[in-house]
Amino acid sequence: MKSLADLNALKQRALDELKLRESKDSVRIVVGMGTCGIAAGAREVVGAFLDELAKRKISDVAVTQTGCIGLCVKEP
């Protein structure tokens, strides 16, 4: 961070993420991006979700990433 504007932008992004978590009206897609998920194609899955949402002009869906979800044995 180099300025007060950067700090305020970071604050706003954090507040927006909190609103998403609390919102009952929006959809959130969470993709496991641990090492096992990435090896199984999680990056491509995130990209496919984002591309399809953009193609269909769907804006009330958030695609987020998380670490390992603990199902490594179930990965392809």
mmCIF file of the N, C-alpha and C atoms, coordinates in Angstrom:
data_MODEL
# 
_entry.id   MODEL 
# 
loop_
_atom_site.group_PDB 
_atom_site.id 
_atom_site.type_symbol 
_atom_site.label_atom_id 
_atom_site.label_alt_id 
_atom_site.label_comp_id 
_atom_site.label_asym_id 
_atom_site.label_entity_id 
_atom_site.label_seq_id 
_atom_site.pdbx_PDB_ins_code 
_atom_site.Cartn_x 
_atom_site.Cartn_y 
_atom_site.Cartn_z 
_atom_site.occupancy 
_atom_site.B_iso_or_equiv 
_atom_site.pdbx_formal_charge 
_atom_site.auth_seq_id 
_atom_site.auth_comp_id 
_atom_site.auth_asym_id 
_atom_site.auth_atom_id 
_atom_site.pdbx_PDB_model_num 
ATOM 1   N N  . MET A 1 1  ? 0.833   -1.170  0.000   1.00 0.00 ? 1  MET A N  1 
ATOM 2   C CA . MET A 1 1  ? 0.000   0.000   0.000   1.00 0.00 ? 1  MET A CA 1 
ATOM 3   C C  . MET A 1 1  ? 0.881   1.237   0.000   1.00 0.00 ? 1  MET A C  1 
ATOM 4   N N  . LYS A 1 2  ? 0.512   2.149   -0.843  1.00 0.00 ? 2  LYS A N  1 
ATOM 5   C CA . LYS A 1 2  ? 1.340   3.338   -0.959  1.00 0.00 ? 2  LYS A CA 1 
ATOM 6   C C  . LYS A 1 2  ? 0.584   4.613   -0.647  1.00 0.00 ? 2  LYS A C  1 
ATOM 7   N N  . SER A 1 3  ? -0.735  4.511   -0.505  1.00 0.00 ? 3  SER A N  1 
ATOM 8   C CA . SER A 1 3  ? -1.493  5.734   -0.261  1.00 0.00 ? 3  SER A CA 1 
ATOM 9   C C  . SER A 1 3  ? -2.767  5.423   0.517   1.00 0.00 ? 3  SER A C  1 
ATOM 10  N N  . LEU A 1 4  ? -3.396  6.471   0.974   1.00 0.00 ? 4  LEU A N  1 
ATOM 11  C CA . LEU A 1 4  ? -4.670  6.332   1.666   1.00 0.00 ? 4  LEU A CA 1 
ATOM 12  C C  . LEU A 1 4  ? -5.731  5.780   0.714   1.00 0.00 ? 4  LEU A C  1 
ATOM 13  N N  . ALA A 1 5  ? -5.648  6.142   -0.545  1.00 0.00 ? 5  ALA A N  1 
ATOM 14  C CA . ALA A 1 5  ? -6.598  5.625   -1.539  1.00 0.00 ? 5  ALA A CA 1 
ATOM 15  C C  . ALA A 1 5  ? -6.471  4.109   -1.679  1.00 0.00 ? 5  ALA A C  1 
ATOM 16  N N  . ASP A 1 6  ? -5.230  3.594   -1.651  1.00 0.00 ? 6  ASP A N  1 
ATOM 17  C CA . ASP A 1 6  ? -5.019  2.145   -1.702  1.00 0.00 ? 6  ASP A CA 1 
ATOM 18  C C  . ASP A 1 6  ? -5.655  1.466   -0.498  1.00 0.00 ? 6  ASP A C  1 
ATOM 19  N N  . LEU A 1 7  ? -5.465  2.058   0.675   1.00 0.00 ? 7  LEU A N  1 
ATOM 20  C CA . LEU A 1 7  ? -6.040  1.504   1.898   1.00 0.00 ? 7  LEU A CA 1 
ATOM 21  C C  . LEU A 1 7  ? -7.564  1.507   1.828   1.00 0.00 ? 7  LEU A C  1 
ATOM 22  N N  . ASN A 1 8  ? -8.138  2.591   1.345   1.00 0.00 ? 8  ASN A N  1 
ATOM 23  C CA . ASN A 1 8  ? -9.593  2.666   1.220   1.00 0.00 ? 8  ASN A CA 1 
ATOM 24  C C  . ASN A 1 8  ? -10.125 1.659   0.205   1.00 0.00 ? 8  ASN A C  1 
ATOM 25  N N  . ALA A 1 9  ? -9.399  1.441   -0.875  1.00 0.00 ? 9  ALA A N  1 
ATOM 26  C CA . ALA A 1 9  ? -9.813  0.452   -1.871  1.00 0.00 ? 9  ALA A CA 1 
ATOM 27  C C  . ALA A 1 9  ? -9.779  -0.949  -1.275  1.00 0.00 ? 9  ALA A C  1 
ATOM 28  N N  . LEU A 1 10 ? -8.740  -1.247  -0.502  1.00 0.00 ? 10 LEU A N  1 
ATOM 29  C CA . LEU A 1 10 ? -8.640  -2.538  0.169   1.00 0.00 ? 10 LEU A CA 1 
ATOM 30  C C  . LEU A 1 10 ? -9.788  -2.722  1.150   1.00 0.00 ? 10 LEU A C  1 
ATOM 31  N N  . LYS A 1 11 ? -10.092 -1.684  1.889   1.00 0.00 ? 11 LYS A N  1 
ATOM 32  C CA . LYS A 1 11 ? -11.205 -1.726  2.841   1.00 0.00 ? 11 LYS A CA 1 
ATOM 33  C C  . LYS A 1 11 ? -12.517 -2.003  2.119   1.00 0.00 ? 11 LYS A C  1 
ATOM 34  N N  . GLN A 1 12 ? -12.745 -1.335  1.001   1.00 0.00 ? 12 GLN A N  1 
ATOM 35  C CA . GLN A 1 12 ? -13.994 -1.524  0.262   1.00 0.00 ? 12 GLN A CA 1 
ATOM 36  C C  . GLN A 1 12 ? -14.112 -2.940  -0.276  1.00 0.00 ? 12 GLN A C  1 
ATOM 37  N N  . ARG A 1 13 ? -13.004 -3.502  -0.787  1.00 0.00 ? 13 ARG A N  1 
ATOM 38  C CA . ARG A 1 13 ? -13.037 -4.885  -1.279  1.00 0.00 ? 13 ARG A CA 1 
ATOM 39  C C  . ARG A 1 13 ? -13.375 -5.847  -0.152  1.00 0.00 ? 13 ARG A C  1 
ATOM 40  N N  . ALA A 1 14 ? -12.787 -5.626  1.029   1.00 0.00 ? 14 ALA A N  1 
ATOM 41  C CA . ALA A 1 14 ? -13.070 -6.487  2.176   1.00 0.00 ? 14 ALA A CA 1 
ATOM 42  C C  . ALA A 1 14 ? -14.535 -6.374  2.591   1.00 0.00 ? 14 ALA A C  1 
ATOM 43  N N  . LEU A 1 15 ? -15.064 -5.164  2.602   1.00 0.00 ? 15 LEU A N  1 
ATOM 44  C CA . LEU A 1 15 ? -16.474 -4.975  2.956   1.00 0.00 ? 15 LEU A CA 1 
ATOM 45  C C  . LEU A 1 15 ? -17.393 -5.637  1.936   1.00 0.00 ? 15 LEU A C  1 
ATOM 46  N N  . ASP A 1 16 ? -17.039 -5.544  0.660   1.00 0.00 ? 16 ASP A N  1 
ATOM 47  C CA . ASP A 1 16 ? -17.839 -6.190  -0.384  1.00 0.00 ? 16 ASP A CA 1 
ATOM 48  C C  . ASP A 1 16 ? -17.843 -7.703  -0.209  1.00 0.00 ? 16 ASP A C  1 
ATOM 49  N N  . GLU A 1 17 ? -16.687 -8.278  0.149   1.00 0.00 ? 17 GLU A N  1 
ATOM 50  C CA . GLU A 1 17 ? -16.617 -9.718  0.379   1.00 0.00 ? 17 GLU A CA 1 
ATOM 51  C C  . GLU A 1 17 ? -17.464 -10.120 1.581   1.00 0.00 ? 17 GLU A C  1 
ATOM 52  N N  . LEU A 1 18 ? -17.450 -9.308  2.623   1.00 0.00 ? 18 LEU A N  1 
ATOM 53  C CA . LEU A 1 18 ? -18.278 -9.602  3.790   1.00 0.00 ? 18 LEU A CA 1 
ATOM 54  C C  . LEU A 1 18 ? -19.757 -9.554  3.434   1.00 0.00 ? 18 LEU A C  1 
ATOM 55  N N  . LYS A 1 19 ? -20.149 -8.586  2.623   1.00 0.00 ? 19 LYS A N  1 
ATOM 56  C CA . LYS A 1 19 ? -21.545 -8.497  2.193   1.00 0.00 ? 19 LYS A CA 1 
ATOM 57  C C  . LYS A 1 19 ? -21.945 -9.747  1.425   1.00 0.00 ? 19 LYS A C  1 
ATOM 58  N N  . LEU A 1 20 ? -21.042 -10.240 0.582   1.00 0.00 ? 20 LEU A N  1 
ATOM 59  C CA . LEU A 1 20 ? -21.325 -11.443 -0.191  1.00 0.00 ? 20 LEU A CA 1 
ATOM 60  C C  . LEU A 1 20 ? -21.571 -12.620 0.735   1.00 0.00 ? 20 LEU A C  1 
ATOM 61  N N  . ARG A 1 21 ? -20.750 -12.754 1.768   1.00 0.00 ? 21 ARG A N  1 
ATOM 62  C CA . ARG A 1 21 ? -20.910 -13.864 2.706   1.00 0.00 ? 21 ARG A CA 1 
ATOM 63  C C  . ARG A 1 21 ? -22.237 -13.797 3.440   1.00 0.00 ? 21 ARG A C  1 
ATOM 64  N N  . GLU A 1 22 ? -22.683 -12.588 3.733   1.00 0.00 ? 22 GLU A N  1 
ATOM 65  C CA . GLU A 1 22 ? -23.906 -12.409 4.504   1.00 0.00 ? 22 GLU A CA 1 
ATOM 66  C C  . GLU A 1 22 ? -25.152 -12.402 3.629   1.00 0.00 ? 22 GLU A C  1 
ATOM 67  N N  . SER A 1 23 ? -24.996 -12.154 2.349   1.00 0.00 ? 23 SER A N  1 
ATOM 68  C CA . SER A 1 23 ? -26.135 -12.010 1.448   1.00 0.00 ? 23 SER A CA 1 
ATOM 69  C C  . SER A 1 23 ? -26.819 -13.350 1.220   1.00 0.00 ? 23 SER A C  1 
ATOM 70  N N  . LYS A 1 24 ? -28.115 -13.324 1.229   1.00 0.00 ? 24 LYS A N  1 
ATOM 71  C CA . LYS A 1 24 ? -28.899 -14.529 0.961   1.00 0.00 ? 24 LYS A CA 1 
ATOM 72  C C  . LYS A 1 24 ? -29.337 -14.586 -0.503  1.00 0.00 ? 24 LYS A C  1 
ATOM 73  N N  . ASP A 1 25 ? -29.184 -13.482 -1.223  1.00 0.00 ? 25 ASP A N  1 
ATOM 74  C CA . ASP A 1 25 ? -29.703 -13.387 -2.579  1.00 0.00 ? 25 ASP A CA 1 
ATOM 75  C C  . ASP A 1 25 ? -28.705 -13.788 -3.659  1.00 0.00 ? 25 ASP A C  1 
ATOM 76  N N  . SER A 1 26 ? -27.435 -13.788 -3.355  1.00 0.00 ? 26 SER A N  1 
ATOM 77  C CA . SER A 1 26 ? -26.459 -14.054 -4.400  1.00 0.00 ? 26 SER A CA 1 
ATOM 78  C C  . SER A 1 26 ? -25.920 -15.476 -4.288  1.00 0.00 ? 26 SER A C  1 
ATOM 79  N N  . VAL A 1 27 ? -25.297 -15.909 -5.351  1.00 0.00 ? 27 VAL A N  1 
ATOM 80  C CA . VAL A 1 27 ? -24.741 -17.252 -5.438  1.00 0.00 ? 27 VAL A CA 1 
ATOM 81  C C  . VAL A 1 27 ? -23.230 -17.152 -5.360  1.00 0.00 ? 27 VAL A C  1 
ATOM 82  N N  . ARG A 1 28 ? -22.630 -18.060 -4.617  1.00 0.00 ? 28 ARG A N  1 
ATOM 83  C CA . ARG A 1 28 ? -21.174 -18.100 -4.523  1.00 0.00 ? 28 ARG A CA 1 
ATOM 84  C C  . ARG A 1 28 ? -20.719 -19.502 -4.894  1.00 0.00 ? 28 ARG A C  1 
ATOM 85  N N  . ILE A 1 29 ? -19.807 -19.586 -5.838  1.00 0.00 ? 29 ILE A N  1 
ATOM 86  C CA . ILE A 1 29 ? -19.202 -20.846 -6.252  1.00 0.00 ? 29 ILE A CA 1 
ATOM 87  C C  . ILE A 1 29 ? -17.796 -20.859 -5.683  1.00 0.00 ? 29 ILE A C  1 
ATOM 88  N N  . VAL A 1 30 ? -17.487 -21.873 -4.883  1.00 0.00 ? 30 VAL A N  1 
ATOM 89  C CA . VAL A 1 30 ? -16.176 -21.972 -4.244  1.00 0.00 ? 30 VAL A CA 1 
ATOM 90  C C  . VAL A 1 30 ? -15.436 -23.154 -4.860  1.00 0.00 ? 30 VAL A C  1 
ATOM 91  N N  . VAL A 1 31 ? -14.238 -22.893 -5.342  1.00 0.00 ? 31 VAL A N  1 
ATOM 92  C CA . VAL A 1 31 ? -13.425 -23.925 -5.978  1.00 0.00 ? 31 VAL A CA 1 
ATOM 93  C C  . VAL A 1 31 ? -12.193 -24.168 -5.122  1.00 0.00 ? 31 VAL A C  1 
ATOM 94  N N  . GLY A 1 32 ? -11.954 -25.431 -4.772  1.00 0.00 ? 32 GLY A N  1 
ATOM 95  C CA . GLY A 1 32 ? -10.780 -25.808 -3.988  1.00 0.00 ? 32 GLY A CA 1 
ATOM 96  C C  . GLY A 1 32 ? -9.519  -25.691 -4.822  1.00 0.00 ? 32 GLY A C  1 
ATOM 97  N N  . MET A 1 33 ? -8.616  -24.790 -4.387  1.00 0.00 ? 33 MET A N  1 
ATOM 98  C CA . MET A 1 33 ? -7.394  -24.534 -5.144  1.00 0.00 ? 33 MET A CA 1 
ATOM 99  C C  . MET A 1 33 ? -6.152  -24.980 -4.379  1.00 0.00 ? 33 MET A C  1 
ATOM 100 N N  . GLY A 1 34 ? -6.290  -26.047 -3.595  1.00 0.00 ? 34 GLY A N  1 
ATOM 101 C CA . GLY A 1 34 ? -5.109  -26.635 -2.978  1.00 0.00 ? 34 GLY A CA 1 
ATOM 102 C C  . GLY A 1 34 ? -4.283  -27.311 -4.067  1.00 0.00 ? 34 GLY A C  1 
ATOM 103 N N  . THR A 1 35 ? -3.132  -27.828 -3.699  1.00 0.00 ? 35 THR A N  1 
ATOM 104 C CA . THR A 1 35 ? -2.259  -28.484 -4.675  1.00 0.00 ? 35 THR A CA 1 
ATOM 105 C C  . THR A 1 35 ? -2.986  -29.600 -5.404  1.00 0.00 ? 35 THR A C  1 
ATOM 106 N N  . CYS A 1 36 ? -3.763  -30.387 -4.651  1.00 0.00 ? 36 CYS A N  1 
ATOM 107 C CA . CYS A 1 36 ? -4.483  -31.504 -5.275  1.00 0.00 ? 36 CYS A CA 1 
ATOM 108 C C  . CYS A 1 36 ? -5.550  -30.993 -6.240  1.00 0.00 ? 36 CYS A C  1 
ATOM 109 N N  . GLY A 1 37 ? -6.235  -29.926 -5.882  1.00 0.00 ? 37 GLY A N  1 
ATOM 110 C CA . GLY A 1 37 ? -7.259  -29.362 -6.758  1.00 0.00 ? 37 GLY A CA 1 
ATOM 111 C C  . GLY A 1 37 ? -6.665  -28.801 -8.036  1.00 0.00 ? 37 GLY A C  1 
ATOM 112 N N  . ILE A 1 38 ? -5.559  -28.090 -7.894  1.00 0.00 ? 38 ILE A N  1 
ATOM 113 C CA . ILE A 1 38 ? -4.892  -27.525 -9.069  1.00 0.00 ? 38 ILE A CA 1 
ATOM 114 C C  . ILE A 1 38 ? -4.416  -28.647 -9.987  1.00 0.00 ? 38 ILE A C  1 
ATOM 115 N N  . ALA A 1 39 ? -3.863  -29.706 -9.393  1.00 0.00 ? 39 ALA A N  1 
ATOM 116 C CA . ALA A 1 39 ? -3.402  -30.840 -10.191 1.00 0.00 ? 39 ALA A CA 1 
ATOM 117 C C  . ALA A 1 39 ? -4.562  -31.516 -10.914 1.00 0.00 ? 39 ALA A C  1 
ATOM 118 N N  . ALA A 1 40 ? -5.755  -31.448 -10.327 1.00 0.00 ? 40 ALA A N  1 
ATOM 119 C CA . ALA A 1 40 ? -6.930  -32.083 -10.925 1.00 0.00 ? 40 ALA A CA 1 
ATOM 120 C C  . ALA A 1 40 ? -7.667  -31.162 -11.889 1.00 0.00 ? 40 ALA A C  1 
ATOM 121 N N  . GLY A 1 41 ? -7.167  -29.929 -12.087 1.00 0.00 ? 41 GLY A N  1 
ATOM 122 C CA . GLY A 1 41 ? -7.764  -29.045 -13.077 1.00 0.00 ? 41 GLY A CA 1 
ATOM 123 C C  . GLY A 1 41 ? -8.594  -27.904 -12.526 1.00 0.00 ? 41 GLY A C  1 
ATOM 124 N N  . ALA A 1 42 ? -8.385  -27.534 -11.264 1.00 0.00 ? 42 ALA A N  1 
ATOM 125 C CA . ALA A 1 42 ? -9.189  -26.471 -10.649 1.00 0.00 ? 42 ALA A CA 1 
ATOM 126 C C  . ALA A 1 42 ? -9.029  -25.131 -11.362 1.00 0.00 ? 42 ALA A C  1 
ATOM 127 N N  . ARG A 1 43 ? -7.840  -24.829 -11.855 1.00 0.00 ? 43 ARG A N  1 
ATOM 128 C CA . ARG A 1 43 ? -7.650  -23.553 -12.561 1.00 0.00 ? 43 ARG A CA 1 
ATOM 129 C C  . ARG A 1 43 ? -8.544  -23.482 -13.795 1.00 0.00 ? 43 ARG A C  1 
ATOM 130 N N  . GLU A 1 44 ? -8.590  -24.575 -14.518 1.00 0.00 ? 44 GLU A N  1 
ATOM 131 C CA . GLU A 1 44 ? -9.425  -24.619 -15.709 1.00 0.00 ? 44 GLU A CA 1 
ATOM 132 C C  . GLU A 1 44 ? -10.904 -24.501 -15.344 1.00 0.00 ? 44 GLU A C  1 
ATOM 133 N N  . VAL A 1 45 ? -11.293 -25.100 -14.222 1.00 0.00 ? 45 VAL A N  1 
ATOM 134 C CA . VAL A 1 45 ? -12.684 -25.021 -13.764 1.00 0.00 ? 45 VAL A CA 1 
ATOM 135 C C  . VAL A 1 45 ? -13.050 -23.580 -13.437 1.00 0.00 ? 45 VAL A C  1 
ATOM 136 N N  . VAL A 1 46 ? -12.177 -22.877 -12.708 1.00 0.00 ? 46 VAL A N  1 
ATOM 137 C CA . VAL A 1 46 ? -12.434 -21.470 -12.383 1.00 0.00 ? 46 VAL A CA 1 
ATOM 138 C C  . VAL A 1 46 ? -12.574 -20.664 -13.673 1.00 0.00 ? 46 VAL A C  1 
ATOM 139 N N  . GLY A 1 47 ? -11.671 -20.882 -14.600 1.00 0.00 ? 47 GLY A N  1 
ATOM 140 C CA . GLY A 1 47 ? -11.733 -20.171 -15.873 1.00 0.00 ? 47 GLY A CA 1 
ATOM 141 C C  . GLY A 1 47 ? -13.019 -20.463 -16.634 1.00 0.00 ? 47 GLY A C  1 
ATOM 142 N N  . ALA A 1 48 ? -13.442 -21.718 -16.631 1.00 0.00 ? 48 ALA A N  1 
ATOM 143 C CA . ALA A 1 48 ? -14.677 -22.087 -17.328 1.00 0.00 ? 48 ALA A CA 1 
ATOM 144 C C  . ALA A 1 48 ? -15.889 -21.419 -16.693 1.00 0.00 ? 48 ALA A C  1 
ATOM 145 N N  . PHE A 1 49 ? -15.939 -21.399 -15.357 1.00 0.00 ? 49 PHE A N  1 
ATOM 146 C CA . PHE A 1 49 ? -17.039 -20.714 -14.675 1.00 0.00 ? 49 PHE A CA 1 
ATOM 147 C C  . PHE A 1 49 ? -17.065 -19.235 -15.051 1.00 0.00 ? 49 PHE A C  1 
ATOM 148 N N  . LEU A 1 50 ? -15.910 -18.578 -14.966 1.00 0.00 ? 50 LEU A N  1 
ATOM 149 C CA . LEU A 1 50 ? -15.848 -17.143 -15.262 1.00 0.00 ? 50 LEU A CA 1 
ATOM 150 C C  . LEU A 1 50 ? -16.233 -16.852 -16.706 1.00 0.00 ? 50 LEU A C  1 
ATOM 151 N N  . ASP A 1 51 ? -15.744 -17.666 -17.630 1.00 0.00 ? 51 ASP A N  1 
ATOM 152 C CA . ASP A 1 51 ? -16.071 -17.472 -19.047 1.00 0.00 ? 51 ASP A CA 1 
ATOM 153 C C  . ASP A 1 51 ? -17.567 -17.641 -19.299 1.00 0.00 ? 51 ASP A C  1 
ATOM 154 N N  . GLU A 1 52 ? -18.145 -18.687 -18.720 1.00 0.00 ? 52 GLU A N  1 
ATOM 155 C CA . GLU A 1 52 ? -19.566 -18.955 -18.947 1.00 0.00 ? 52 GLU A CA 1 
ATOM 156 C C  . GLU A 1 52 ? -20.448 -17.877 -18.325 1.00 0.00 ? 52 GLU A C  1 
ATOM 157 N N  . LEU A 1 53 ? -20.088 -17.429 -17.129 1.00 0.00 ? 53 LEU A N  1 
ATOM 158 C CA . LEU A 1 53 ? -20.854 -16.355 -16.485 1.00 0.00 ? 53 LEU A CA 1 
ATOM 159 C C  . LEU A 1 53 ? -20.788 -15.075 -17.311 1.00 0.00 ? 53 LEU A C  1 
ATOM 160 N N  . ALA A 1 54 ? -19.607 -14.771 -17.844 1.00 0.00 ? 54 ALA A N  1 
ATOM 161 C CA . ALA A 1 54 ? -19.458 -13.577 -18.679 1.00 0.00 ? 54 ALA A CA 1 
ATOM 162 C C  . ALA A 1 54 ? -20.250 -13.723 -19.975 1.00 0.00 ? 54 ALA A C  1 
ATOM 163 N N  . LYS A 1 55 ? -20.176 -14.903 -20.581 1.00 0.00 ? 55 LYS A N  1 
ATOM 164 C CA . LYS A 1 55 ? -20.880 -15.146 -21.836 1.00 0.00 ? 55 LYS A CA 1 
ATOM 165 C C  . LYS A 1 55 ? -22.392 -14.977 -21.666 1.00 0.00 ? 55 LYS A C  1 
ATOM 166 N N  . ARG A 1 56 ? -22.898 -15.418 -20.526 1.00 0.00 ? 56 ARG A N  1 
ATOM 167 C CA . ARG A 1 56 ? -24.344 -15.327 -20.268 1.00 0.00 ? 56 ARG A CA 1 
ATOM 168 C C  . ARG A 1 56 ? -24.741 -14.025 -19.574 1.00 0.00 ? 56 ARG A C  1 
ATOM 169 N N  . LYS A 1 57 ? -23.735 -13.167 -19.346 1.00 0.00 ? 57 LYS A N  1 
ATOM 170 C CA . LYS A 1 57 ? -23.962 -11.867 -18.689 1.00 0.00 ? 57 LYS A CA 1 
ATOM 171 C C  . LYS A 1 57 ? -24.623 -12.027 -17.320 1.00 0.00 ? 57 LYS A C  1 
ATOM 172 N N  . ILE A 1 58 ? -24.143 -13.011 -16.565 1.00 0.00 ? 58 ILE A N  1 
ATOM 173 C CA . ILE A 1 58 ? -24.637 -13.251 -15.205 1.00 0.00 ? 58 ILE A CA 1 
ATOM 174 C C  . ILE A 1 58 ? -23.691 -12.541 -14.251 1.00 0.00 ? 58 ILE A C  1 
ATOM 175 N N  . SER A 1 59 ? -24.221 -11.617 -13.471 1.00 0.00 ? 59 SER A N  1 
ATOM 176 C CA . SER A 1 59 ? -23.352 -10.810 -12.609 1.00 0.00 ? 59 SER A CA 1 
ATOM 177 C C  . SER A 1 59 ? -23.605 -10.998 -11.120 1.00 0.00 ? 59 SER A C  1 
ATOM 178 N N  . ASP A 1 60 ? -24.626 -11.763 -10.745 1.00 0.00 ? 60 ASP A N  1 
ATOM 179 C CA . ASP A 1 60 ? -24.914 -11.925 -9.322  1.00 0.00 ? 60 ASP A CA 1 
ATOM 180 C C  . ASP A 1 60 ? -24.337 -13.219 -8.757  1.00 0.00 ? 60 ASP A C  1 
ATOM 181 N N  . VAL A 1 61 ? -23.294 -13.725 -9.395  1.00 0.00 ? 61 VAL A N  1 
ATOM 182 C CA . VAL A 1 61 ? -22.613 -14.936 -8.951  1.00 0.00 ? 61 VAL A CA 1 
ATOM 183 C C  . VAL A 1 61 ? -21.152 -14.603 -8.703  1.00 0.00 ? 61 VAL A C  1 
ATOM 184 N N  . ALA A 1 62 ? -20.643 -15.030 -7.559  1.00 0.00 ? 62 ALA A N  1 
ATOM 185 C CA . ALA A 1 62 ? -19.228 -14.819 -7.240  1.00 0.00 ? 62 ALA A CA 1 
ATOM 186 C C  . ALA A 1 62 ? -18.502 -16.154 -7.297  1.00 0.00 ? 62 ALA A C  1 
ATOM 187 N N  . VAL A 1 63 ? -17.403 -16.189 -8.017  1.00 0.00 ? 63 VAL A N  1 
ATOM 188 C CA . VAL A 1 63 ? -16.548 -17.372 -8.065  1.00 0.00 ? 63 VAL A CA 1 
ATOM 189 C C  . VAL A 1 63 ? -15.356 -17.076 -7.175  1.00 0.00 ? 63 VAL A C  1 
ATOM 190 N N  . THR A 1 64 ? -15.216 -17.841 -6.098  1.00 0.00 ? 64 THR A N  1 
ATOM 191 C CA . THR A 1 64 ? -14.129 -17.623 -5.158  1.00 0.00 ? 64 THR A CA 1 
ATOM 192 C C  . THR A 1 64 ? -13.281 -18.880 -5.045  1.00 0.00 ? 64 THR A C  1 
ATOM 193 N N  . GLN A 1 65 ? -12.102 -18.690 -4.494  1.00 0.00 ? 65 GLN A N  1 
ATOM 194 C CA . GLN A 1 65 ? -11.163 -19.797 -4.339  1.00 0.00 ? 65 GLN A CA 1 
ATOM 195 C C  . GLN A 1 65 ? -10.915 -20.051 -2.865  1.00 0.00 ? 65 GLN A C  1 
ATOM 196 N N  . THR A 1 66 ? -10.619 -21.298 -2.548  1.00 0.00 ? 66 THR A N  1 
ATOM 197 C CA . THR A 1 66 ? -10.231 -21.662 -1.197  1.00 0.00 ? 66 THR A CA 1 
ATOM 198 C C  . THR A 1 66 ? -9.086  -22.657 -1.305  1.00 0.00 ? 66 THR A C  1 
ATOM 199 N N  . GLY A 1 67 ? -8.489  -22.967 -0.197  1.00 0.00 ? 67 GLY A N  1 
ATOM 200 C CA . GLY A 1 67 ? -7.408  -23.946 -0.187  1.00 0.00 ? 67 GLY A CA 1 
ATOM 201 C C  . GLY A 1 67 ? -7.959  -25.354 -0.316  1.00 0.00 ? 67 GLY A C  1 
ATOM 202 N N  . CYS A 1 68 ? -7.200  -26.298 0.138   1.00 0.00 ? 68 CYS A N  1 
ATOM 203 C CA . CYS A 1 68 ? -7.602  -27.702 0.078   1.00 0.00 ? 68 CYS A CA 1 
ATOM 204 C C  . CYS A 1 68 ? -8.888  -27.903 0.872   1.00 0.00 ? 68 CYS A C  1 
ATOM 205 N N  . ILE A 1 69 ? -9.824  -28.637 0.307   1.00 0.00 ? 69 ILE A N  1 
ATOM 206 C CA . ILE A 1 69 ? -11.087 -28.890 0.997   1.00 0.00 ? 69 ILE A CA 1 
ATOM 207 C C  . ILE A 1 69 ? -11.105 -30.253 1.678   1.00 0.00 ? 69 ILE A C  1 
ATOM 208 N N  . GLY A 1 70 ? -9.973  -30.941 1.659   1.00 0.00 ? 70 GLY A N  1 
ATOM 209 C CA . GLY A 1 70 ? -9.836  -32.187 2.399   1.00 0.00 ? 70 GLY A CA 1 
ATOM 210 C C  . GLY A 1 70 ? -10.360 -33.425 1.698   1.00 0.00 ? 70 GLY A C  1 
ATOM 211 N N  . LEU A 1 71 ? -10.573 -33.333 0.416   1.00 0.00 ? 71 LEU A N  1 
ATOM 212 C CA . LEU A 1 71 ? -11.073 -34.486 -0.331  1.00 0.00 ? 71 LEU A CA 1 
ATOM 213 C C  . LEU A 1 71 ? -10.063 -34.955 -1.370  1.00 0.00 ? 71 LEU A C  1 
ATOM 214 N N  . CYS A 1 72 ? -8.799  -34.902 -1.023  1.00 0.00 ? 72 CYS A N  1 
ATOM 215 C CA . CYS A 1 72 ? -7.732  -35.238 -1.970  1.00 0.00 ? 72 CYS A CA 1 
ATOM 216 C C  . CYS A 1 72 ? -7.931  -36.626 -2.576  1.00 0.00 ? 72 CYS A C  1 
ATOM 217 N N  . VAL A 1 73 ? -8.392  -37.552 -1.783  1.00 0.00 ? 73 VAL A N  1 
ATOM 218 C CA . VAL A 1 73 ? -8.572  -38.914 -2.259  1.00 0.00 ? 73 VAL A CA 1 
ATOM 219 C C  . VAL A 1 73 ? -9.660  -39.007 -3.330  1.00 0.00 ? 73 VAL A C  1 
ATOM 220 N N  . LYS A 1 74 ? -10.542 -38.030 -3.389  1.00 0.00 ? 74 LYS A N  1 
ATOM 221 C CA . LYS A 1 74 ? -11.634 -38.031 -4.363  1.00 0.00 ? 74 LYS A CA 1 
ATOM 222 C C  . LYS A 1 74 ? -11.268 -37.323 -5.662  1.00 0.00 ? 74 LYS A C  1 
ATOM 223 N N  . GLU A 1 75 ? -10.106 -36.687 -5.704  1.00 0.00 ? 75 GLU A N  1 
ATOM 224 C CA . GLU A 1 75 ? -9.686  -35.987 -6.920  1.00 0.00 ? 75 GLU A CA 1 
ATOM 225 C C  . GLU A 1 75 ? -9.426  -37.003 -8.024  1.00 0.00 ? 75 GLU A C  1 
ATOM 226 N N  . PRO A 1 76 ? -9.686  -36.595 -9.269  1.00 0.00 ? 76 PRO A N  1 
ATOM 227 C CA . PRO A 1 76 ? -9.407  -37.521 -10.386 1.00 0.00 ? 76 PRO A CA 1 
ATOM 228 C C  . PRO A 1 76 ? -7.924  -37.782 -10.541 1.00 0.00 ? 76 PRO A C  1 
# 
